[in-house]
Amino acid sequence: MPKYFVDPDIAKAKTIHADFYSGPEVFEQCREKIFAPSWQFIGAEDLVKENGDVYPFTLLESYLDEPLLLTRNKAGELNLLSNVCTHRGNLVVDKACKLNNLKCRYHGRMFNLDGDFVSMPEFKEVENFPARHDDLPKPDLFKWGKWLFTSVGPAAPLANGEEVFKDMMERVSWMPLDDFKFEPELSRVFNVKANWALYCENYLEGFHIPFVHAGLNAVIDYGEYATELFFPYSSLQLGLAKTAADCFDLPLTSPDHGKNVAAYYFWVFPNMMFNFYPWGLSVNVVEPVTAGECRVKFFSYVWDASKLDKGAGAGLDKVEKEDEEIVENVQRGVRSRFYHHGRYSVTREQGTHHFHRLLAEFMNDVV
C-alpha cells in the first residue's frame, strides 16, 4: 500500500495520516509535487493597465518563491515572464513601473516586453548566441475574466486551466465579473499557526458551522447546506439562507434559480477559495510558510457595495478568527502520539474526503 492511502469509499475511508501536517520532509515534498504543477492566483489583469506597464511579484513567497513579471506590451498584449535574467540570474525588474524594454541592471542584457532577447553588451565573440533559451521563460498563464493564474512546474500544469476552472466559471457565468472592483481596504492577510492543508480541509466542510460560527449559522440553513464535487480538481459548497433576504437575485438561466443562495463557496485544488456573495467576491489564497504555519490572503472584489455587511458575506473577519482558533488547536492535536487517523461523515465531509484523496494521489506520485 502507498504511504498515503484514502479509500475512495467515504463510508470506509480513514482521513489522511496525521504526519502529513507536521513533518518537514512532507512539507518540502508538497512544494514540487502539489504546488509547482498546480494553478496559482496572481491577481487581476489591471495590475498592468496600460501599454508599457510592468509588474514584478513573487509567487507564493517563501515557498515556491518564484520571481515573475507581468507586462503589457506596446500592442496592449498581456505577458507573464520569468523575472530572472538569463545571463547571471539577476532580477530584471524590482518595482512596478512603465518601460519600453526590460534591461537588466547587472550587465545590461535587454529584452522586449514579450520577453524576447534584444541585445547584450560584450558578447560578440560568444558562439551560438543568442539562442532560444536566452529569451525570458514564459510560464503558463490562464485568464478567467479579469483574473490571472499561473503554473510554474517544470512539466505541464496538472490540467488545462479551462478544465480546472470550468465548473466554477459556468456556475457563475451570469455574473457581471468585469464590474467587480478590487478593494484593498477590504482585503486582508492572516497568519495562522496551522498547516496549510488543515486550513483547507476546515474550509471544505460546513459540518463545523453550528459549533464554531454562531453568526453564520443564524443566516445559513444548515439542513440544506450542500457540497458538490467537481472532478477532478474543485468543489462547491452551496450556502442556502433561511430566508430570501440578502441572497442572490438569480436569473432564469442559473441552475440555482428559485433557491435562496446566500453564498457560493468554490474551492480549487490545492489552496484557492472563491467565495461569491451578493456584494461580490472574496478570493482566499492559502500560502504555506512552514509545516505548522500558513498565511491566508483575502482579496476582495466588490460588485454591489450596498450589500456589504449583510447576510453570509458579513463579518468575514470574525468568521476567520473563529476558524483560526479551531485549526490552530487541530494543529496541536494532530501532533499527538495518540492520533493517526479519523473517519468522515458521509453526509457532511465529502469535500474534505475529496481533498485528502487528491493529496494522497499527488504525494504518492514519484517526481
C-alpha positions in Angstrom: 0.0 0.0 0.0 1.3 3.5 -0.8 2.4 5.7 2.1 -0.7 7.8 1.9 -4.0 6.0 1.2 -7.5 7.3 1.5 -10.2 4.8 0.4 -12.4 6.1 -2.4 -15.4 4.9 -0.5 -16.0 7.6 2.1 -18.0 5.2 4.3 -14.9 3.0 4.6 -12.2 5.7 4.4 -9.9 7.0 7.1 -8.5 10.5 6.9 -5.0 11.1 5.6 -2.3 10.2 8.1 -1.5 12.9 10.7 2.2 13.0 9.8 1.1 14.9 6.6 0.6 18.0 8.8 3.8 18.1 10.8 6.7 16.5 9.0 9.2 19.0 7.4 10.1 16.4 4.8 6.4 16.1 3.7 6.2 19.9 3.7 9.2 20.1 1.3 7.8 17.4 -1.0 4.5 19.3 -1.3 6.3 22.2 -3.0 7.2 20.3 -6.1 4.6 17.5 -6.0 1.5 19.7 -5.3 2.1 23.4 -5.6 4.6 23.7 -8.6 2.3 22.0 -11.1 -1.0 23.5 -9.8 -2.6 26.7 -10.9 -2.0 29.7 -8.5 -3.7 33.0 -8.3 -1.8 36.1 -9.5 -4.5 38.8 -9.3 -6.4 40.9 -11.7 -5.0 41.9 -15.1 -5.4 45.6 -14.2 -2.1 45.2 -12.3 -0.8 46.3 -15.7 -3.5 48.6 -17.1 -1.6 50.5 -19.8 0.8 49.6 -22.6 4.3 49.5 -21.2 3.2 48.7 -17.6 5.3 46.1 -15.9 4.6 44.5 -12.5 7.1 42.2 -10.7 5.9 39.8 -8.0 6.9 36.6 -6.2 4.6 33.6 -6.5 3.9 32.0 -3.1 6.7 34.0 -1.3 8.9 31.9 1.0 7.6 28.6 -0.5 7.6 28.4 -4.3 9.3 31.8 -4.1 9.3 32.2 -7.9 10.1 35.7 -9.2 7.7 36.6 -12.0 6.8 39.6 -14.1 3.5 40.7 -15.7 3.9 43.0 -18.7 1.6 44.7 -21.2 3.5 45.3 -24.5 3.1 48.2 -26.9 0.3 46.4 -28.7 -1.6 46.0 -25.4 -1.0 42.3 -25.1 -0.5 40.7 -21.7 2.6 38.6 -21.0 3.7 36.6 -18.0 7.5 36.2 -17.8 10.2 34.9 -15.5 11.7 37.9 -13.8 15.2 36.3 -13.8 17.8 37.4 -16.3 19.0 34.6 -18.5 22.7 35.8 -18.2 23.6 35.6 -14.5 20.3 35.3 -12.7 19.7 38.9 -11.5 16.1 40.1 -11.0 15.3 42.1 -14.1 12.6 44.5 -12.7 12.4 45.4 -9.0 9.3 47.6 -8.9 6.1 48.3 -10.8 6.7 50.9 -13.5 6.4 51.7 -17.2 9.1 50.7 -19.6 9.8 50.4 -23.3 12.1 47.4 -22.8 13.4 45.3 -20.0 17.0 45.9 -19.2 19.0 44.0 -16.5 20.9 46.5 -14.3 23.7 43.9 -13.7 25.3 43.7 -17.1 22.8 45.4 -19.5 21.1 42.4 -21.1 17.9 43.7 -22.8 14.6 42.0 -23.6 11.4 43.4 -25.1 8.1 43.3 -23.2 7.3 39.9 -24.7 10.4 38.6 -23.0 12.4 38.1 -26.3 16.1 38.8 -26.2 17.1 42.1 -27.8 20.8 42.8 -27.1 23.8 42.1 -24.8 27.0 44.1 -24.4 30.4 42.5 -24.9 29.0 39.2 -26.3 30.2 39.4 -30.0 32.7 36.6 -29.5 30.2 34.2 -27.9 29.3 31.3 -30.2 25.7 30.1 -30.9 24.4 33.2 -29.3 21.6 34.3 -28.9 19.6 31.1 -28.7 16.1 30.5 -27.7 17.0 29.9 -24.0 18.4 33.4 -23.9 14.8 34.7 -24.0 12.9 35.1 -20.7 10.9 31.9 -20.0 7.1 32.3 -20.2 5.2 30.3 -17.5 1.7 29.1 -18.3 -0.9 31.8 -18.0 -4.7 31.3 -17.7 -7.2 34.1 -17.7 -10.7 34.0 -16.4 -12.5 37.3 -16.8 -10.0 39.8 -15.3 -8.3 37.2 -13.0 -5.0 35.6 -13.9 -3.5 32.3 -12.8 -0.2 30.6 -13.5 1.5 27.2 -13.0 5.3 27.1 -12.7 6.1 23.4 -12.6 9.0 22.0 -14.7 6.4 20.0 -16.6 3.0 20.9 -17.8 0.3 22.1 -15.4 -1.7 19.4 -13.6 -4.5 20.1 -16.1 -5.6 22.7 -18.6 -6.9 25.9 -17.0 -10.3 25.5 -18.7 -10.7 22.1 -17.3 -9.7 23.1 -13.7 -11.9 26.2 -13.5 -14.7 25.1 -15.9 -17.4 24.2 -13.4 -17.0 27.4 -11.4 -16.9 29.6 -14.5 -20.1 28.0 -15.8 -22.0 28.2 -12.5 -21.4 32.0 -12.1 -21.3 32.9 -15.8 -24.3 35.1 -15.4 -22.5 37.5 -13.0 -21.0 40.7 -14.5 -17.5 39.8 -13.4 -16.0 42.8 -15.3 -17.9 45.0 -12.9 -16.1 43.5 -9.8 -13.7 46.1 -8.4 -10.7 45.3 -6.2 -11.0 46.9 -2.8 -7.6 47.0 -1.0 -9.2 48.3 2.3 -11.4 45.2 2.5 -8.5 42.8 1.7 -6.6 41.1 4.5 -3.6 38.9 5.3 -3.9 36.4 8.2 -1.0 34.5 9.7 -2.3 31.1 11.0 -0.3 28.7 13.2 -1.5 25.6 11.3 -0.5 23.6 8.3 -1.9 24.9 5.0 -3.9 21.6 4.4 -5.6 21.8 7.8 -6.9 25.3 6.9 -8.2 24.0 3.5 -9.9 20.9 4.9 -11.7 23.1 7.5 -13.0 25.3 4.7 -14.2 22.2 2.8 -16.9 21.2 5.1 -19.9 23.0 6.7 -20.1 20.4 9.4 -18.5 22.7 11.9 -20.7 25.8 11.2 -23.3 25.2 14.0 -20.5 24.5 16.5 -18.0 27.3 15.6 -19.8 30.1 13.7 -22.9 31.2 15.6 -23.3 34.3 13.5 -23.1 32.5 10.2 -25.3 29.7 11.5 -28.0 32.2 12.1 -28.1 33.0 8.4 -27.3 29.7 6.7 -29.8 26.9 6.6 -27.6 24.1 7.8 -30.1 21.4 6.9 -29.9 22.5 3.3 -26.2 23.1 3.1 -24.8 21.0 0.2 -21.5 20.0 -1.3 -20.9 19.3 -4.9 -17.7 17.7 -6.1 -16.3 18.7 -9.5 -13.8 16.0 -10.5 -11.0 16.1 -10.5 -9.8 19.4 -9.0 -12.6 21.5 -7.5 -15.8 21.6 -5.5 -18.7 23.8 -4.4 -20.4 24.3 -1.1 -23.8 25.9 -1.7 -24.8 28.1 1.2 -28.6 28.5 1.2 -30.2 31.0 3.5 -33.2 30.5 5.9 -35.0 33.4 4.2 -34.8 35.2 0.8 -33.3 38.3 2.4 -29.7 39.1 1.5 -29.5 36.5 -1.2 -28.6 36.5 -4.9 -31.2 37.6 -7.4 -30.7 34.6 -9.6 -31.6 34.8 -13.3 -33.7 32.1 -15.0 -30.5 30.8 -16.7 -28.9 29.9 -13.3 -29.3 26.2 -12.3 -29.9 27.6 -8.8 -32.8 29.8 -9.8 -35.6 29.5 -7.2 -33.1 28.8 -4.3 -32.2 31.2 -1.5 -28.5 31.3 -2.3 -26.6 33.3 0.2 -23.1 32.3 -0.9 -21.2 30.1 -3.3 -18.1 28.7 -1.7 -15.8 27.3 -4.5 -12.5 25.6 -3.8 -9.8 24.8 -6.4 -7.0 22.4 -5.7 -4.8 22.8 -3.8 -5.2 26.1 -1.9 -7.7 28.6 -3.5 -11.1 29.6 -2.4 -13.6 31.7 -4.4 -16.4 33.0 -2.1 -19.2 34.7 -4.1 -21.6 36.8 -2.1 -24.3 39.2 -3.2 -21.8 42.0 -2.6 -19.0 40.5 -4.7 -16.1 38.0 -4.4 -13.6 37.2 -1.7 -10.6 35.2 -3.2 -8.7 33.4 -0.4 -5.3 32.0 -1.1 -3.6 29.8 1.5 0.2 30.1 1.3 2.4 27.5 3.1 5.0 29.1 5.4 6.3 26.1 7.5 4.9 22.7 8.3 3.0 24.3 11.1 2.2 27.7 9.7 0.4 29.2 6.8 -0.5 32.7 5.5 -4.0 33.3 4.2 -4.6 36.2 1.9 -8.1 37.6 1.3 -8.6 39.6 -1.9 -11.9 41.5 -2.0 -13.7 42.4 -5.3 -16.9 44.4 -4.8 -19.8 44.2 -7.2 -22.6 45.9 -5.1 -21.3 47.9 -2.1 -24.9 48.3 -0.8 -24.9 44.6 0.2 -21.7 44.7 2.2 -22.0 43.6 5.8 -25.2 41.7 5.1 -26.1 38.0 5.1 -23.5 35.3 4.8 -20.9 37.7 3.4 -20.9 39.8 6.6 -18.4 39.6 9.4 -15.8 37.7 7.5 -13.0 38.8 9.8 -14.9 37.3 12.8 -15.6 34.1 10.9 -11.9 33.9 10.0 -10.8 34.4 13.6 -13.2 31.6 14.7 -11.7 29.3 12.0 -8.1 30.2 13.0 -8.8 29.3 16.6 -10.1 25.9 15.6 -7.4 24.9 13.1 -4.6 26.1 15.4 -6.0 23.7 18.1 -6.2 21.0 15.5 -2.5 21.6 14.5 -1.6 21.0 18.1 -3.8 17.9 18.3 -2.6 16.1 15.2 0.9 16.1 16.7 -0.3 13.8 19.5 1.3 10.3 19.8 -2.3 9.0 20.1 -3.8 10.5 16.9 -3.1 9.0 13.5 -6.4 8.9 11.5 -10.1 10.0 11.9 -13.2 9.0 9.9 -15.5 11.0 7.7 -19.2 11.9 8.0 -20.6 10.5 4.8 -23.2 13.4 4.5 -21.1 16.3 5.7 -17.4 15.8 4.8 -17.4 14.9 1.1 -15.3 17.9 0.3 -12.6 17.0 2.8 -12.5 13.4 1.7 -12.1 14.6 -1.9 -9.2 16.9 -0.9 -7.5 14.1 1.0 -7.8 11.8 -2.0 -6.1 14.3 -4.1 -3.3 14.9 -1.5 -2.7 11.2 -1.4 -2.6 10.9 -5.2 -0.1 13.7 -5.7 2.1 12.7 -2.8 2.3 9.1 -3.9 3.4 10.1 -7.4 7.2 9.9 -8.0 8.7 13.2 -9.0 
